[in-house]
Amino acid sequence: MNDPTNNPYRSPESELPPAKRISFVYLFACLAWCGFTLKMAILRPTAASFFEEFGIELPLLTQWLLGWEQTAFLVIITLGLLSSGLLVKTMEGRNRLGWRALAVAVVVLVINVLGIGVPLIKLAQALS
């Protein structure tokens, strides 16, 4: 009697399954993390050899950022972000995941700038 599929006021388009849309926030977060991880994997050996060449004592944060652990940490986060996108099926969930991943990316970027950039600036000032 009250069959919801036999509703005369319902349009035929509403019977179609919802179209799969791309979450651009999540896509941007994935691209940002992949790019950041590749950049740091390439920059880390160069910066480490640069600091070793001058033989200066580095802060503990800088030593950790120049170690292989930091690259492994970034790879784990990037792979986790990519795989969690497969588990989250809704558009809203992927948007939330993308915004949170971007927030964590900003924090990691600030830590990297402070850990590597500040010692580089101090070294440049000492050399001039």
N, C-alpha and C positions, 0 to 999 in steps of 0.2 A: 503494500500500500504506500508507504513512505519511502520509496526507492530514490536515493539521492542522485543516481545516474539518469533517472527519467524526469529531470526537472526541466519544464518548458522555459524557465526564465534564465537558464544557464546557457552561456554561449558555447559553441562548438570548440572555440580556442581554449576554453578553460579545461577541456578534457585532455588536452595534450600535456605530456610531461614537461616540467619546466626546463628551459634551455640551460645548458651548462655555460656559465659565464666565467671569465677569468678574473681573479682578484688581482688587480694591478698593484696593490700595496704588497701583497705576498710575493708577486713576481719581482717587484723592485727590491724587496728585502732579500730574496734569493740571489738576485744578481749582485747586490751590494756585498753580501757575505762571500760569494764566490770570488768576486774581484778583490775584496779585502784580504781574503785568505791567500790568493795567488800573489798579491803584492807583497804581503809580509813574508811569504815563503821565499820570494826572490830577494827582497830587501834585507832580510835577516843575515844571511852570510856576508853580504857586502858591508853592512854596518858593523858586524862583529869583527871582520878583518880590519876595518878602519880604526876601530877602538883599540884593537890589539897592536896595531902598527905604532900607535902613540904610547902604549904602555901605561895608560892612566887607570887609576882605581875607579871602578864603576859602582854605582849604588846597587843594592840588592834587586830592586825592581828592574833595572836595566839589564842586569845579568840574567834574570829570569826571562825577560822579553827577547834576549838574544840567544837563548837556549832553544833546543829542539822541542822542549815541552810546550812552548808557546805556539809553535806551528801545529803541533799535534792537537792542542786545545782548540785552535781555530778550525782545523779540519773536522774535529768531532762536532763542534757547534754547527758548521755548515752542512755536514751530512745529516745531522739531527733535524735541522730545519727543512732540508729537502725531503727527508723521509716522513716527517710529521705532516707535511702538506698532502701526502698520499692518504694519511689516516683521517684528516679532517675533510669532511665531505661538503659542508655548507659554506656558502659564500661569506656569511658573517663570521664563521669560525676562522676561515682563512684570512679575512681582514684583521681580526684580532691577533692572530698569529703573526701576520706581517708587521703590524704596528709594534708588537712586543719585540720582535726580532730587530726592528729598526732602533728601538730604544736601547736594547742591549748593544747593538752595533755602535751607537754613539758613545756609550760608556767605555767600550773596549777601545774605540778610537782615541778618546781622551786619555785613557791610561797609556796607550802607545805613544801618543804625542808627548806626554809628560815623561815617560820612561826613556824614550830614545831622543826626542827632540831637545829636551832641556840639557842633557849632557853634551849633545852636539853643539848647542849654542854656547855653553860654558867652554868647551874646547876651542871653538872659533874665537871667543873673546880672549882666551889665554894665549892663542897663537898670534893675535894682532897686537 
